[in-house]
């Protein structure tokens, strides 16, 4: 794994609109978006922030981040290991930005991690995981936004399956965050 990540670390991202998940998906990419309220209050936000820092959003049974203890910082290279259709997929990503806005007395707080695809990834694009708290409503939200297009011949041929898998991942990721927040019953009810 270390050799794979070291080999990818010096390579360029496979797409041009780096950082676009902070705004909106580029027109020539397929967007995917899931947003779910995961609780209330600053304490819940702090728990959700810690969960994202531990990569808990990937604890879904068929995908994981390698290394498990990867530091969440811009420039870090990680692998997303996924098992689908009886095959193992190893996908290289680089963290392109981290947002950490949590000032005492602020009316909102936000923590986000976005990573972009490197050449050894089945897709091309960017994905952002975010938790946010709004003092006015006291709501804490989990938000996944991504844009992608197929990168490899196999994913071009199986693009409908790739889109379905991305939607499934987003739902299961939201459920994993609810579990990390101590809400296993709510996690079982996550739907599109």
C-alpha positions as CSV (number, residue, x, y, z in Angstrom):
1,X,0.0,0.0,0.0
2,X,2.8,2.4,0.9
3,X,4.5,1.8,-2.5
4,X,1.2,2.4,-4.3
5,X,0.6,5.7,-2.4
6,X,4.2,6.8,-2.8
7,X,3.9,6.2,-6.6
8,X,0.7,8.3,-6.8
9,X,2.0,11.2,-4.5
10,X,4.0,12.8,-7.3
11,X,1.3,12.6,-9.9
12,X,-1.2,15.3,-11.0
13,X,-4.9,15.2,-10.3
14,X,-7.0,13.9,-13.1
15,X,-9.4,16.9,-13.4
16,X,-9.0,20.6,-13.8
17,X,-11.7,22.3,-11.6
18,X,-9.8,21.6,-8.3
19,X,-11.8,22.9,-5.3
20,X,-15.1,23.1,-7.2
21,X,-16.9,21.1,-4.5
22,X,-16.7,24.2,-2.4
23,X,-19.1,25.9,-4.9
24,X,-20.8,23.9,-7.6
25,X,-20.1,21.0,-9.9
26,X,-18.7,21.8,-13.3
27,X,-21.1,21.4,-16.2
28,X,-19.2,18.5,-17.9
29,X,-19.2,16.3,-14.7
30,X,-22.0,14.4,-13.1
31,X,-22.9,15.8,-9.6
32,X,-24.0,13.8,-6.6
33,X,-25.3,15.3,-3.4
34,X,-26.6,13.9,-0.1
35,X,-27.5,16.0,2.9
36,X,-28.8,14.7,6.2
37,X,-29.5,16.2,9.6
38,X,-27.5,14.2,12.1
39,X,-28.4,16.0,15.3
40,X,-28.4,19.3,17.2
41,X,-26.0,21.4,19.2
42,X,-22.3,22.2,19.3
43,X,-21.5,19.0,21.1
44,X,-23.0,17.0,18.3
45,X,-21.0,19.1,15.8
46,X,-17.8,18.4,17.8
47,X,-18.5,14.7,17.7
48,X,-19.3,14.8,13.9
49,X,-16.0,16.7,13.3
50,X,-14.1,14.1,15.2
51,X,-15.9,11.3,13.2
52,X,-14.8,12.9,9.9
53,X,-11.3,13.2,11.2
54,X,-11.3,9.5,11.9
55,X,-12.7,8.7,8.4
56,X,-15.9,7.2,10.0
57,X,-17.9,8.1,6.9
58,X,-16.1,5.2,5.2
59,X,-17.1,2.6,7.8
60,X,-19.8,1.0,5.5
61,X,-18.5,-2.5,5.1
62,X,-17.3,-2.4,1.5
63,X,-15.1,0.7,1.4
64,X,-12.3,2.1,3.6
65,X,-9.5,4.6,3.7
66,X,-5.9,3.4,3.7
67,X,-3.9,4.1,5.7
68,X,-6.6,3.9,8.5
69,X,-4.8,6.6,10.5
70,X,-4.2,9.0,7.5
71,X,-3.8,12.6,8.6
72,X,-6.5,14.9,7.4
73,X,-4.4,17.7,5.7
74,X,-4.2,19.2,2.3
75,X,-1.8,17.3,0.1
76,X,-2.1,14.0,1.9
77,X,-2.5,11.0,-0.4
78,X,-4.8,8.2,0.6
79,X,-6.3,5.1,-1.0
80,X,-10.0,4.3,-1.1
81,X,-10.2,0.5,-1.0
82,X,-13.6,-0.8,-2.2
83,X,-15.1,-4.1,-2.9
84,X,-17.8,-4.3,-5.5
85,X,-19.1,-7.1,-7.8
86,X,-16.6,-9.5,-6.2
87,X,-13.7,-7.3,-7.2
88,X,-11.3,-5.1,-5.1
89,X,-10.8,-1.6,-6.3
90,X,-7.8,0.5,-5.2
91,X,-8.4,4.2,-5.8
92,X,-5.8,7.0,-5.2
93,X,-6.9,10.4,-4.0
94,X,-5.2,13.6,-2.7
95,X,-6.8,15.8,-0.1
96,X,-7.3,19.1,-2.0
97,X,-8.7,21.2,0.9
98,X,-9.8,21.2,4.5
99,X,-12.1,23.8,6.0
100,X,-12.1,24.2,9.8
101,X,-14.4,27.1,10.9
102,X,-15.3,26.8,14.5
103,X,-14.7,30.1,16.4
104,X,-16.0,30.6,19.9
105,X,-19.2,32.7,19.8
106,X,-19.7,32.2,16.1
107,X,-23.2,31.7,14.7
108,X,-22.1,28.7,12.6
109,X,-19.3,26.1,12.5
110,X,-18.2,24.0,9.6
111,X,-15.6,21.3,9.0
112,X,-15.0,19.8,5.5
113,X,-12.5,17.5,3.8
114,X,-12.3,17.2,0.0
115,X,-10.2,15.0,-2.1
116,X,-9.6,14.7,-5.7
117,X,-8.7,11.8,-7.9
118,X,-5.3,10.7,-9.0
119,X,-4.4,8.6,-12.1
120,X,-5.0,5.3,-10.4
121,X,-8.7,5.9,-9.6
122,X,-11.7,4.5,-11.5
123,X,-13.3,7.9,-11.7
124,X,-12.2,11.5,-12.3
125,X,-13.4,14.3,-10.1
126,X,-13.7,15.5,-6.5
127,X,-15.7,14.6,-3.3
128,X,-16.3,16.7,-0.3
129,X,-17.5,15.5,3.2
130,X,-18.8,18.3,5.5
131,X,-20.4,18.7,8.8
132,X,-21.9,22.0,9.8
133,X,-23.8,23.6,12.7
134,X,-26.1,26.6,12.5
135,X,-26.7,28.5,15.8
136,X,-30.0,29.8,14.6
137,X,-31.6,26.4,14.1
138,X,-29.1,24.5,16.3
139,X,-29.1,21.8,13.6
140,X,-26.0,19.8,12.7
141,X,-25.9,18.6,9.1
142,X,-23.8,16.0,7.2
143,X,-23.3,16.9,3.6
144,X,-21.5,14.9,0.8
145,X,-21.0,16.7,-2.5
146,X,-19.1,15.3,-5.5
147,X,-18.7,15.5,-9.2
148,X,-17.3,12.8,-11.4
149,X,-16.9,11.2,-14.8
150,X,-15.5,7.8,-15.7
151,X,-11.7,7.7,-15.9
152,X,-11.0,4.1,-17.0
153,X,-12.4,2.1,-19.9
154,X,-14.1,-0.4,-17.5
155,X,-15.9,2.5,-15.7
156,X,-16.9,4.0,-19.0
157,X,-18.5,0.8,-20.0
158,X,-20.1,0.4,-16.6
159,X,-21.0,4.1,-16.0
160,X,-24.6,3.4,-14.9
161,X,-23.3,1.1,-12.2
162,X,-20.7,3.6,-11.2
163,X,-23.4,6.3,-10.7
164,X,-25.5,3.9,-8.7
165,X,-22.5,2.9,-6.5
166,X,-21.8,6.6,-5.8
167,X,-25.4,7.2,-4.7
168,X,-25.3,4.0,-2.5
169,X,-22.0,5.2,-1.0
170,X,-23.4,8.6,-0.1
171,X,-26.5,7.1,1.6
172,X,-24.4,4.5,3.5
173,X,-21.8,7.2,4.4
174,X,-24.6,9.2,6.0
175,X,-25.8,6.2,7.9
176,X,-22.2,5.6,9.1
177,X,-22.0,9.1,10.4
178,X,-25.3,8.6,12.3
179,X,-23.8,5.5,13.8
180,X,-20.7,7.4,14.8
181,X,-23.0,9.9,16.5
182,X,-24.6,7.1,18.5
183,X,-27.8,7.0,16.4
184,X,-27.9,3.4,15.1
185,X,-31.7,3.4,14.8
186,X,-31.8,6.5,12.7
187,X,-28.9,5.2,10.6
188,X,-31.1,2.2,9.5
189,X,-33.6,4.6,8.0
190,X,-31.4,6.7,5.7
191,X,-32.8,6.9,2.2
192,X,-32.4,9.1,-0.9
